[in-house]
Amino acid sequence: MPAYLDSILASHRAAAAVDGRDLGAVREAAVELDRREGGAGRRDFVGALVTGRAARGMAVISEIKRRSPSKGDLDPSLDPVTVAADYEAGGASCLSVLTDEVFFGGSRDDLVAARAACSLPVLRKDFSVSPLDICDARIMGADAVLLIVAALGDAELVELSTLARDLGLVPLVEVHDDAELDRALAAGADLVGVNQRDLRTFEVDRDRALRMGEQMPAGVVAVAESGIRDAADVARLAAAGYTAVLVGETLVRSADRSSAVDGLLGARA
């Protein structure tokens, strides 16, 4: 069985090891950007999720990605501008944009273009392993950044979470089991994603989020990720206490992405 996570992390850590940029200078550029904008450039990622949940019974984080290591090409010619606008028209609360180029066919330009094409808060979805990754997310305009517990040690998780918050980013901390949830909470996570896809095999367990929803403490905004196909799946996760779902493949493959987002939310309130 392919060990996808191990290969992806090895690639990202190798790239980080040869990144010769000065962290202090890059961080200062990110801080200066936030200072210059005075917070005006930020979009409230968590607030959008909570509002979407209240309005439609669930918030949808719609994902922009061209390919997957396990599924191959999804839409290699995808236009992030068009897709972002379609997602917003369909009722998405936030965007998730893959910026990994080697394994997912994404880029930082995708995030910049998608964010400019809509008013939605944007998550930089990538395999962040260094402080430079977090600074880059802020510089490219992200409102939130993904931190994968399985990819990070405890000290790294705290360091990157703290840096993200210092730069005005919201860390979405992703877990796969109870032990990882404990680690996320110990690091201060209050926005937690439960990925139903095993990142080592890429197999999906569609009951994982339901089981883990019972372990989620009050005050944590919970997001279910991967393997979400239709309104019935969304309804089950809403009943389990999730605020949002993050959906990629189902939407990217749809011929009418706006209607596909709307369809996930079922009948309008």
TIZAGU-912283 format. One line per 2 residues: number of its first residue (from 1); for each residue x, y, z of C-alpha. Coordinates in nm, 3 decimals. Layout:
N
NUM	X,Y,Z ~ ...
! end
This chain:
269
1	0.000,0.000,0.000 ~ 0.153,0.338,-0.096
3	0.262,0.555,0.197 ~ 0.143,0.883,0.046
5	0.197,1.101,0.353 ~ 0.554,0.981,0.399
7	0.642,1.065,0.037 ~ 0.474,1.405,0.048
9	0.635,1.501,0.378 ~ 0.979,1.386,0.263
11	0.944,1.614,-0.039 ~ 0.831,1.914,0.166
13	1.095,1.870,0.435 ~ 1.365,1.836,0.170
15	1.247,2.160,0.011 ~ 1.243,2.334,0.350
17	1.597,2.217,0.422 ~ 1.736,2.393,0.114
19	1.520,2.706,0.142 ~ 1.788,2.968,0.192
21	1.561,3.259,0.276 ~ 1.613,3.439,0.604
23	1.321,3.360,0.834 ~ 1.346,3.692,1.014
25	1.319,3.887,0.690 ~ 1.030,3.678,0.556
27	0.845,3.701,0.886 ~ 0.893,4.076,0.894
29	0.750,4.098,0.542 ~ 0.443,3.906,0.659
31	0.409,4.122,0.971 ~ 0.451,4.441,0.767
33	0.181,4.326,0.525 ~ -0.061,4.276,0.814
35	0.042,4.606,0.970 ~ -0.002,4.792,0.641
37	-0.348,4.645,0.590 ~ -0.439,4.715,0.951
39	-0.643,4.398,0.957 ~ -0.860,4.529,0.674
41	-0.733,4.260,0.439 ~ -0.833,3.976,0.667
43	-1.147,3.771,0.617 ~ -1.303,3.600,0.917
45	-1.265,3.228,0.844 ~ -1.421,3.095,1.164
47	-1.693,3.359,1.164 ~ -1.792,3.260,0.811
49	-1.822,2.896,0.917 ~ -2.037,2.978,1.218
51	-2.260,3.205,1.010 ~ -2.295,2.943,0.737
53	-2.389,2.677,0.990 ~ -2.655,2.902,1.138
55	-2.799,2.998,0.798 ~ -2.805,2.663,0.620
57	-2.753,2.400,0.890 ~ -2.391,2.343,0.779
59	-2.107,2.548,0.637 ~ -1.920,2.424,0.330
61	-1.550,2.480,0.268 ~ -1.525,2.418,-0.105
63	-1.189,2.302,-0.233 ~ -0.992,2.393,-0.542
65	-0.752,2.123,-0.656 ~ -0.644,1.982,-0.990
67	-0.532,1.635,-0.897 ~ -0.488,1.384,-0.613
69	-0.203,1.136,-0.555 ~ -0.453,0.851,-0.529
71	-0.710,0.955,-0.793 ~ -0.483,1.124,-1.046
73	-0.615,1.414,-1.250 ~ -0.946,1.561,-1.135
75	-0.949,1.869,-1.360 ~ -0.598,1.964,-1.477
77	-0.728,2.265,-1.671 ~ -0.925,2.404,-1.376
79	-0.949,2.783,-1.365 ~ -0.938,2.897,-1.000
81	-1.113,3.225,-1.082 ~ -1.415,3.056,-1.235
83	-1.430,2.784,-0.972 ~ -1.408,3.028,-0.680
85	-1.692,3.236,-0.824 ~ -1.903,2.924,-0.881
87	-1.846,2.804,-0.527 ~ -1.945,3.139,-0.380
89	-2.259,3.153,-0.595 ~ -2.356,2.807,-0.470
91	-2.340,2.908,-0.105 ~ -1.991,2.804,0.009
93	-1.879,2.973,0.329 ~ -1.504,2.946,0.266
95	-1.254,2.822,0.010 ~ -0.972,2.571,0.048
97	-0.699,2.603,-0.215 ~ -0.430,2.338,-0.267
99	-0.096,2.509,-0.323 ~ 0.116,2.191,-0.341
101	0.248,2.169,-0.697 ~ 0.421,1.831,-0.712
103	0.146,1.609,-0.574 ~ -0.173,1.811,-0.628
105	-0.096,2.035,-0.925 ~ -0.161,2.355,-0.731
107	0.030,2.679,-0.681 ~ 0.035,2.997,-0.478
109	-0.098,3.172,-0.789 ~ -0.412,2.959,-0.761
111	-0.475,3.093,-0.413 ~ -0.410,3.454,-0.510
113	-0.640,3.429,-0.813 ~ -0.918,3.244,-0.629
115	-0.922,3.487,-0.338 ~ -0.935,3.787,-0.570
117	-1.234,3.635,-0.753 ~ -1.463,3.614,-0.449
119	-1.531,3.752,-0.102 ~ -1.486,3.422,0.082
121	-1.215,3.357,0.343 ~ -0.946,3.125,0.207
123	-0.756,2.835,0.360 ~ -0.410,2.759,0.227
125	-0.418,2.381,0.212 ~ -0.070,2.240,0.197
127	0.174,2.035,0.402 ~ 0.329,2.306,0.618
129	0.646,2.190,0.792 ~ 0.835,2.511,0.865
131	0.779,2.868,0.984 ~ 0.853,2.987,0.630
133	0.546,2.797,0.510 ~ 0.330,2.991,0.753
135	0.480,3.325,0.655 ~ 0.429,3.241,0.289
137	0.061,3.166,0.356 ~ 0.013,3.513,0.501
139	0.206,3.683,0.223 ~ 0.004,3.513,-0.050
141	-0.317,3.631,0.118 ~ -0.449,3.326,0.302
143	-0.686,3.376,0.595 ~ -0.627,3.030,0.742
145	-0.358,2.764,0.720 ~ -0.374,2.386,0.755
147	-0.160,2.215,1.018 ~ -0.161,1.834,1.005
149	-0.090,1.674,1.340 ~ 0.039,1.355,1.175
151	0.301,1.563,0.992 ~ 0.434,1.757,1.292
153	0.595,1.698,1.628 ~ 0.437,1.854,1.936
155	0.687,2.140,1.951 ~ 0.641,2.211,1.580
157	0.265,2.211,1.618 ~ 0.281,2.470,1.897
159	0.540,2.680,1.713 ~ 0.351,2.691,1.385
161	0.012,2.747,1.552 ~ 0.151,3.038,1.753
163	0.320,3.191,1.449 ~ 0.001,3.159,1.245
165	-0.201,3.346,1.506 ~ 0.071,3.611,1.542
167	0.043,3.675,1.168 ~ -0.337,3.697,1.170
169	-0.397,3.347,1.033 ~ -0.638,3.091,1.174
171	-0.480,2.745,1.212 ~ -0.708,2.458,1.107
173	-0.552,2.165,1.292 ~ -0.619,1.834,1.122
175	-0.647,1.503,1.310 ~ -0.725,1.142,1.223
177	-0.771,0.969,1.559 ~ -0.822,1.027,1.930
179	-0.449,1.046,2.009 ~ -0.402,1.318,1.746
181	-0.705,1.504,1.879 ~ -0.547,1.504,2.225
183	-0.227,1.648,2.077 ~ -0.419,1.914,1.887
185	-0.609,2.025,2.195 ~ -0.290,2.028,2.402
187	-0.143,2.267,2.145 ~ -0.440,2.500,2.191
189	-0.638,2.415,1.878 ~ -0.991,2.554,1.869
191	-1.058,2.486,1.498 ~ -1.016,2.114,1.439
193	-1.058,1.919,1.118 ~ -1.126,1.545,1.124
195	-0.993,1.394,0.804 ~ -1.174,1.074,0.715
197	-0.900,0.993,0.464 ~ -0.598,0.802,0.593
199	-0.311,1.009,0.456 ~ -0.082,0.709,0.441
201	-0.311,0.487,0.232 ~ -0.561,0.753,0.113
203	-0.845,0.514,0.201 ~ -1.161,0.678,0.337
205	-1.353,0.576,0.650 ~ -1.684,0.762,0.632
207	-1.770,0.685,0.994 ~ -1.448,0.832,1.135
209	-1.588,1.182,1.179 ~ -1.903,1.048,1.342
211	-1.699,0.855,1.597 ~ -1.464,1.142,1.669
213	-1.742,1.396,1.692 ~ -1.829,1.243,2.027
215	-1.481,1.331,2.157 ~ -1.488,1.695,2.050
217	-1.502,1.928,2.351 ~ -1.738,2.223,2.376
219	-1.598,2.541,2.230 ~ -1.410,2.369,1.948
221	-1.529,2.442,1.594 ~ -1.522,2.104,1.419
223	-1.480,2.045,1.047 ~ -1.532,1.708,0.876
225	-1.303,1.646,0.581 ~ -1.292,1.397,0.291
227	-1.537,1.135,0.168 ~ -1.838,1.368,0.172
229	-2.057,1.292,-0.129 ~ -2.406,1.433,-0.086
231	-2.663,1.608,0.134 ~ -2.725,1.289,0.332
233	-2.360,1.276,0.437 ~ -2.374,1.642,0.532
235	-2.691,1.592,0.738 ~ -2.531,1.305,0.933
237	-2.229,1.521,1.014 ~ -2.444,1.817,1.114
239	-2.633,1.591,1.355 ~ -2.298,1.481,1.499
241	-2.216,1.842,1.588 ~ -1.991,1.952,1.302
243	-1.994,2.317,1.204 ~ -1.855,2.263,0.855
245	-1.756,2.012,0.591 ~ -1.457,2.044,0.361
247	-1.538,1.899,0.020 ~ -1.303,1.867,-0.274
249	-1.334,1.579,-0.520 ~ -1.716,1.572,-0.525
251	-1.729,1.940,-0.621 ~ -1.430,1.954,-0.855
253	-1.568,1.665,-1.062 ~ -1.916,1.818,-1.084
255	-2.035,1.960,-1.417 ~ -2.221,2.237,-1.230
257	-2.015,2.331,-0.927 ~ -2.246,2.604,-0.804
259	-2.544,2.368,-0.796 ~ -2.327,2.097,-0.640
261	-2.243,2.320,-0.342 ~ -2.607,2.418,-0.303
263	-2.710,2.054,-0.326 ~ -2.483,1.955,-0.040
265	-2.674,2.195,0.183 ~ -3.012,2.043,0.101
267	-3.331,2.245,0.122 ~ -3.283,2.608,0.209
269	-3.389,2.717,0.556
! end
